[in-house]
Amino acid sequence: MAIQVGDKAPDFELKDNHGRTVKLSDFRGAKNVVLLFYPFAFTGVCTGELCELRDNLPKFEDRDTQLLAVSNDSIHTLRVFAEQEGLEYPLLSDFWPHGNVSRAYGVFDEDKGCAVRGTFVIDKEGVVRWTVVNGLPDARDLNDYVKALDTL
């Protein structure tokens, strides 16, 4: 079961597409976080979603929000994907232990071995304020994230 609104967001430490360590708790007291889980780099729906976020990054920056995108791909795959698509926000690797953070948020599909499309809007105190979980083929609407951020 996915993390619910009002829950404290589980802290994590993952490597980004440049090999840097990113901890959710590093943003506490400083920025809101949109934590976005997606199945795999280089797939059609995922590429479309992440490029739409790229094209609308100021909407998040203007709302004092850090965008973090998490998949179960390796950091090497994420590096090439980010370079190819011009993605300048962190792509985090939940590769090993495989799906550990995705499981903590309740969005890991054990049969497919990847995260489903889960999004969590987390406030500066580390509390989940909005969430949506879609199936693998169903893209999310980034305007929903923006509306949720506007309520913080």
C-alpha positions as CSV (number, residue, x, y, z in Angstrom):
1,M,0.0,0.0,0.0
2,A,1.3,3.4,-1.0
3,I,2.2,6.1,1.6
4,Q,-0.8,8.2,2.3
5,V,-1.5,12.0,2.7
6,G,-0.5,13.0,6.3
7,D,2.2,10.3,6.6
8,K,5.8,11.3,7.3
9,A,7.7,10.6,4.1
10,P,10.2,7.8,4.6
11,D,13.8,9.2,4.4
12,F,16.1,7.6,1.8
13,E,19.6,8.0,0.4
14,L,20.1,7.3,-3.3
15,K,22.7,8.0,-6.0
16,D,21.7,10.4,-8.8
17,N,22.6,10.2,-12.5
18,H,26.0,11.8,-11.7
19,G,26.8,9.4,-8.8
20,R,26.1,12.0,-6.1
21,T,24.3,11.0,-2.9
22,V,20.8,12.6,-2.5
23,K,18.9,12.3,0.8
24,L,15.3,13.3,1.1
25,S,16.0,14.7,4.6
26,D,18.5,17.2,3.1
27,F,15.5,19.2,1.8
28,R,13.7,19.4,5.2
29,G,13.2,22.9,6.3
30,A,14.5,24.2,3.0
31,K,12.3,23.0,0.1
32,N,9.1,21.2,-0.8
33,V,9.8,18.0,-2.8
34,V,7.9,16.4,-5.6
35,L,9.0,12.8,-5.5
36,L,8.1,11.0,-8.7
37,F,8.6,7.3,-9.3
38,Y,8.6,6.0,-12.8
39,P,9.1,2.5,-14.3
40,F,12.1,2.8,-16.7
41,A,14.2,5.3,-18.6
42,F,13.9,5.3,-22.4
43,T,10.3,4.0,-22.5
44,G,7.6,6.1,-24.2
45,V,5.3,7.2,-21.4
46,C,8.2,7.8,-19.0
47,T,10.2,9.8,-21.5
48,G,7.1,11.9,-22.2
49,E,6.4,12.6,-18.5
50,L,10.0,13.5,-17.7
51,C,10.4,15.7,-20.7
52,E,7.2,17.5,-19.8
53,L,8.6,18.1,-16.3
54,R,11.8,19.4,-18.0
55,D,9.9,21.8,-20.1
56,N,7.9,23.1,-17.0
57,L,10.7,23.1,-14.4
58,P,10.2,26.8,-13.6
59,K,6.7,25.9,-12.2
60,F,8.5,23.9,-9.5
61,E,11.4,26.2,-8.9
62,D,9.0,29.2,-8.5
63,R,7.2,27.2,-5.8
64,D,10.4,26.5,-3.8
65,T,10.2,22.9,-4.8
66,Q,12.8,20.2,-5.6
67,L,11.8,17.7,-8.2
68,L,13.3,14.2,-7.6
69,A,12.6,11.4,-10.2
70,V,13.2,7.8,-9.1
71,S,13.4,4.6,-11.2
72,N,14.9,1.2,-10.7
73,D,17.5,1.8,-13.5
74,S,21.2,2.0,-12.8
75,I,23.0,5.3,-12.4
76,H,24.8,4.7,-15.7
77,T,21.5,4.2,-17.6
78,L,20.1,7.3,-15.9
79,R,23.1,9.4,-16.9
80,V,22.8,8.5,-20.6
81,F,19.0,9.1,-20.5
82,A,19.4,12.5,-18.8
83,E,22.0,13.6,-21.3
84,Q,20.0,12.4,-24.3
85,E,16.8,14.2,-23.1
86,G,18.4,17.3,-21.5
87,L,17.1,16.5,-18.1
88,E,18.7,18.8,-15.5
89,Y,16.9,17.7,-12.3
90,P,18.1,14.7,-10.3
91,L,17.3,11.2,-11.6
92,L,17.7,8.9,-8.7
93,S,18.6,5.2,-9.0
94,D,16.7,2.7,-6.8
95,F,18.7,-0.1,-8.5
96,W,20.3,-1.7,-5.5
97,P,19.1,-2.9,-3.2
98,H,16.6,-3.3,-6.0
99,G,13.5,-1.3,-5.4
100,N,14.1,-0.7,-1.7
101,V,12.9,2.9,-1.7
102,S,10.0,2.1,-4.1
103,R,8.9,-0.6,-1.7
104,A,9.1,1.8,1.2
105,Y,6.7,4.1,-0.6
106,G,4.4,1.2,-1.6
107,V,4.9,1.7,-5.4
108,F,7.1,-1.3,-6.3
109,D,5.4,-3.9,-8.7
110,E,7.0,-7.2,-7.6
111,D,5.8,-9.0,-10.7
112,K,7.3,-6.5,-13.1
113,G,10.4,-5.7,-11.0
114,C,9.9,-1.9,-11.3
115,A,8.1,1.0,-9.7
116,V,4.7,2.0,-10.8
117,R,3.9,5.7,-11.5
118,G,3.6,7.1,-8.0
119,T,4.0,10.8,-7.1
120,F,4.3,12.3,-3.7
121,V,4.2,16.0,-2.9
122,I,6.2,16.4,0.4
123,D,6.2,19.7,2.4
124,K,9.2,21.3,4.0
125,E,8.6,19.4,7.2
126,G,8.7,16.0,5.4
127,V,5.0,15.3,5.5
128,V,3.2,13.9,2.4
129,R,0.5,16.5,1.4
130,W,-0.7,15.0,-1.9
131,T,-0.2,11.8,-3.8
132,V,-1.3,9.9,-6.9
133,V,-0.4,6.4,-8.0
134,N,-1.1,5.3,-11.6
135,G,-0.6,2.0,-13.3
136,L,2.4,1.4,-15.7
137,P,0.7,2.6,-18.9
138,D,-1.1,5.7,-17.4
139,A,0.7,9.0,-17.6
140,R,0.2,11.6,-14.9
141,D,-0.8,15.2,-15.3
142,L,1.9,17.6,-14.0
143,N,-0.7,20.3,-13.5
144,D,-2.1,18.2,-10.6
145,Y,1.3,18.5,-8.9
146,V,1.4,22.3,-9.4
147,K,-2.2,22.6,-7.9
148,A,-1.1,20.5,-4.9
149,L,2.0,22.7,-4.4
150,D,-0.2,25.8,-4.5
151,T,-2.1,24.6,-1.4
152,L,1.1,24.4,0.7
